[in-house]
Structures are given as C-alpha cells and as structure tokens.
Amino acid sequence: MALTPHTQSGEEVGNVQEIEHKSTSDGKLKRHFRKLWWLYLIVFIACTLILVLCLLFVAFPHRAQHDVNKSSLHIESLILSNPAPKSFHLKQTAVLENNSSYHPNLDAFNASLSLDGGKPFGYVELPTVHATAKATTLIDQDVIVTDLDAFTEYNIAVLQSEQVKVAIKGKTKLHEMRFPTTTVNYDKTVAINGLNSLTGFTITNFTISLTPAPDGSNLLGTLYIPNPSPLTLTMGNVTFTNYLANTSTIIGTTTLTNLTLVPGNNTLPFTSATNQTLVIEQLTSGKFQGGMLPVDIVGTSSVYEGQHLTYFEKALGGLKKTVTLNVGAALGAVGVDLSVLSGSGDGGGGAMPLNIVSGA
C-alpha cells in the first residue's frame, strides 16, 4: 500500500499562524519593556509622588480645615476686671470640643473679638491647645480696646440682650502626627447668655434718714440683680438717676459703690440722695394712693479709679427699670405721717423699712 502525505486543514494552518504571531508579539513586548523599563519606572514613581503630594498638601489641609470648622467652643466663664477707658483685663475659661478622629495641636495665635457681624473691638492671644475630644483653654491677659464704638455695642448687647453671639477669628498652624504643618483659619461664633436688660431687678428693702450723710445720701437699701450669664463684670461706682415714673422729673440719684456683677444672684447695698421735699409733695398731691410712689431708674455713670467707662455708661443709659415703692411706710418709720401732711387717712404709716411692691 502506498503512503499518502497528510494535508493540513485551513483551521490548523490558522492556529499555527496565530501561535506564531502571538509568540512574535510577546517577544516584541518583552524587548520593548527591556529597552524602556526606566521610562515606565519614572512614570510610576511620578504618579505615586503626585498621589502622595495631593494627599499631603491638598487632602490633608482640606481635612484639617474641615475638622477645625466642625469643632465647637463653649465659654464657661468670662471675667472682665480692671477696666479702663480703652482697656480691660480678661480672664476666660473655655472648652474646645473636637469630634474628629484626629487630635492635632494648634499653635498659639492672635484672634480678633467682635459681635457677630460687627467690627473687632480687641485682640487676644489664644494659647496652644491639644485638640482632644474636650480641651480646656485659659486666657488671662490685658486687652487693648481697638475700636471703642464696637466695644460699646458689645456691652450694650451684653447688658440688654438675652443672648449674645461673639465672633473669634484668626489663623494658626496645625500639627498632626507626621503630616506637614498646615495653616488653618479659626472662625468661631460663640453664643453666651447676656444680662437680659437686668430682668428681675428689684429693691428688696431700704430705710429713709431725715438727716443726710456727709455724702448727701439720705436713703440706704439693698437691691437684687440676677445675672444669668457666665460673665463677671467689674463696673466701678455706678450711678443711676431716679425719675418720677413716666416723667422727666428727677427725684434723686442712686449709687452702687464698687459694683461687680457675678454670675447668679447679686444682692447689693446702695445709697440714694433723694429730694425728700419733692417726694412728699408728690405723695400728698392726691396723684398717688397709699404712699406708693412709682420710680424710673436709669443708669447714668460708671467710674472706676476716677475714670469714666463710657462703654458701660452708654449700655446702662439704654436701660430703664421701673419700681413702685412704699414710701409712706418708710416715712412712717422715721415719724413722718403722710396722712397728717395731706389731711387724709390714706398716706400709710407704721414703723417698718421701705419694701418694694413691684419691679420691671
């Protein structure tokens, strides 16, 4: 039998050609990489470096600023002492709350103080702080008033508002582990309780003297001022002008010596120099019954160590407290019977100190 040669099919020929082509391509690719490996290495290193630099100098600063923005500041106490016309001493305790997983260190920096939306009235140095979940910071320094009008507006808001928003702004350096130091903006608005127009102001008791003291005072008493804020304010000698209610008729002045308002309840002694003749004329005129006299009390001056504190004076001048006083009882305690003076029997009397009936 004769042998016939094997003839390859078209499919087999195609497979062989494909294998040969693949082998040739693989060889070319290997030769390409052997020749240009250094170029691909440079590209890889460059891409890695760009990624790392973006992380360090773009992503981390952005995250740092985000965490600073998300943190909060709470004022626990604020003591204003040693006031002068354009300066004061500030001692403030605050708590910085940080909910981030990062606990960086913030360098000390100068920060401006202002009413929210207003002009800065002064600058303080915030101390270095390690921003743990809760970090306490203390400021204890003299502050120069850089804008008297802005500081006056601040004090008006503190005395007359239920709540005050204070803006604290500055720039500082932030350090976190081995990340590069980055600059962050510190911009916080802190809400604190104000004195709410001295709501609850009352005169708890007082007595009248028919013989004035050497300083001209002829009335001694005690008044009560609640302070719902965390603020302690040293205001010096504070003087109020007393008016017959709803008139411009001045009946005397009241002085609080060395006034310092502290958080909570303040029970304070005061003296008044009163025009007793005018008061008795009003009580015997028939306008008022039972010896009760309504009085408007308006702040006039604040003097510390012989210097007027205009920022307090303007704030106090915007307040008017009205009280109704049992003057007939106080006069009766020193032997003056209004019913005899007025020729009627409804002037009051009795040996008892003068007590407040109502206040606003």
ChimeraX attribute file (.defattr): number of C-alpha atoms within 10 A of each C-alpha:
attribute: neighborCount
match mode: 1-to-1
recipient: residues
	/A:1	3
	/A:2	4
	/A:3	5
	/A:4	6
	/A:5	6
	/A:6	6
	/A:7	6
	/A:8	8
	/A:9	8
	/A:10	8
	/A:11	9
	/A:12	10
	/A:13	10
	/A:14	11
	/A:15	11
	/A:16	11
	/A:17	12
	/A:18	12
	/A:19	11
	/A:20	12
	/A:21	12
	/A:22	12
	/A:23	12
	/A:24	11
	/A:25	12
	/A:26	12
	/A:27	11
	/A:28	12
	/A:29	12
	/A:30	12
	/A:31	12
	/A:32	11
	/A:33	12
	/A:34	10
	/A:35	10
	/A:36	11
	/A:37	12
	/A:38	11
	/A:39	11
	/A:40	11
	/A:41	11
	/A:42	11
	/A:43	11
	/A:44	12
	/A:45	12
	/A:46	12
	/A:47	12
	/A:48	12
	/A:49	12
	/A:50	12
	/A:51	11
	/A:52	13
	/A:53	13
	/A:54	13
	/A:55	14
	/A:56	17
	/A:57	14
	/A:58	11
	/A:59	12
	/A:60	18
	/A:61	20
	/A:62	15
	/A:63	13
	/A:64	21
	/A:65	16
	/A:66	13
	/A:67	19
	/A:68	23
	/A:69	15
	/A:70	13
	/A:71	17
	/A:72	16
	/A:73	19
	/A:74	15
	/A:75	18
	/A:76	14
	/A:77	16
	/A:78	21
	/A:79	20
	/A:80	18
	/A:81	18
	/A:82	16
	/A:83	22
	/A:84	20
	/A:85	16
	/A:86	16
	/A:87	17
	/A:88	18
	/A:89	17
	/A:90	18
	/A:91	16
	/A:92	18
	/A:93	16
	/A:94	16
	/A:95	16
	/A:96	18
	/A:97	18
	/A:98	21
	/A:99	15
	/A:100	17
	/A:101	9
	/A:102	15
	/A:103	16
	/A:104	19
	/A:105	17
	/A:106	22
	/A:107	16
	/A:108	14
	/A:109	16
	/A:110	15
	/A:111	20
	/A:112	17
	/A:113	22
	/A:114	23
	/A:115	22
	/A:116	17
	/A:117	10
	/A:118	14
	/A:119	18
	/A:120	24
	/A:121	21
	/A:122	19
	/A:123	19
	/A:124	19
	/A:125	15
	/A:126	20
	/A:127	15
	/A:128	15
	/A:129	17
	/A:130	19
	/A:131	21
	/A:132	17
	/A:133	15
	/A:134	15
	/A:135	14
	/A:136	17
	/A:137	17
	/A:138	16
	/A:139	16
	/A:140	16
	/A:141	13
	/A:142	17
	/A:143	18
	/A:144	17
	/A:145	18
	/A:146	15
	/A:147	14
	/A:148	18
	/A:149	15
	/A:150	20
	/A:151	24
	/A:152	19
	/A:153	19
	/A:154	26
	/A:155	21
	/A:156	23
	/A:157	20
	/A:158	23
	/A:159	23
	/A:160	20
	/A:161	15
	/A:162	17
	/A:163	17
	/A:164	23
	/A:165	19
	/A:166	19
	/A:167	20
	/A:168	22
	/A:169	18
	/A:170	18
	/A:171	16
	/A:172	17
	/A:173	15
	/A:174	23
	/A:175	17
	/A:176	16
	/A:177	10
	/A:178	7
	/A:179	13
	/A:180	13
	/A:181	16
	/A:182	18
	/A:183	16
	/A:184	20
	/A:185	15
	/A:186	16
	/A:187	15
	/A:188	19
	/A:189	19
	/A:190	16
	/A:191	15
	/A:192	20
	/A:193	18
	/A:194	23
	/A:195	25
	/A:196	19
	/A:197	22
	/A:198	22
	/A:199	16
	/A:200	14
	/A:201	19
	/A:202	23
	/A:203	24
	/A:204	16
	/A:205	19
	/A:206	23
	/A:207	20
	/A:208	23
	/A:209	15
	/A:210	13
	/A:211	10
	/A:212	14
	/A:213	11
	/A:214	7
	/A:215	9
	/A:216	12
	/A:217	21
	/A:218	19
	/A:219	22
	/A:220	17
	/A:221	18
	/A:222	17
	/A:223	17
	/A:224	17
	/A:225	19
	/A:226	19
	/A:227	24
	/A:228	19
	/A:229	22
	/A:230	19
	/A:231	23
	/A:232	18
	/A:233	18
	/A:234	19
	/A:235	25
	/A:236	24
	/A:237	18
	/A:238	24
	/A:239	23
	/A:240	21
	/A:241	21
	/A:242	25
	/A:243	19
	/A:244	19
	/A:245	17
	/A:246	10
	/A:247	9
	/A:248	10
	/A:249	12
	/A:250	18
	/A:251	18
	/A:252	19
	/A:253	20
	/A:254	22
	/A:255	21
	/A:256	20
	/A:257	18
	/A:258	15
	/A:259	19
	/A:260	17
	/A:261	20
	/A:262	19
	/A:263	17
	/A:264	14
	/A:265	12
	/A:266	15
	/A:267	15
	/A:268	17
	/A:269	17
	/A:270	20
	/A:271	21
	/A:272	24
	/A:273	20
	/A:274	20
	/A:275	13
	/A:276	17
	/A:277	10
	/A:278	15
	/A:279	17
	/A:280	19
	/A:281	13
	/A:282	15
	/A:283	23
	/A:284	22
	/A:285	11
	/A:286	13
	/A:287	9
	/A:288	14
	/A:289	14
	/A:290	19
	/A:291	25
	/A:292	19
	/A:293	21
	/A:294	18
	/A:295	22
	/A:296	24
	/A:297	22
	/A:298	20
	/A:299	23
	/A:300	22
	/A:301	22
	/A:302	27
	/A:303	22
	/A:304	19
	/A:305	11
	/A:306	10
	/A:307	12
	/A:308	19
	/A:309	21
	/A:310	20
	/A:311	21
	/A:312	26
	/A:313	21
	/A:314	18
	/A:315	22
	/A:316	24
	/A:317	16
	/A:318	14
	/A:319	18
	/A:320	18
	/A:321	19
	/A:322	21
	/A:323	20
	/A:324	19
	/A:325	22
	/A:326	24
	/A:327	28
	/A:328	26
	/A:329	27
	/A:330	27
	/A:331	27
	/A:332	22
	/A:333	19
	/A:334	17
	/A:335	13
	/A:336	18
	/A:337	21
	/A:338	25
	/A:339	19
	/A:340	12
	/A:341	14
	/A:342	16
	/A:343	10
	/A:344	12
	/A:345	13
	/A:346	17
	/A:347	26
	/A:348	21
	/A:349	23
	/A:350	15
	/A:351	12
	/A:352	16
	/A:353	20
	/A:354	24
	/A:355	20
	/A:356	18
	/A:357	15
	/A:358	14
	/A:359	17
	/A:360	14
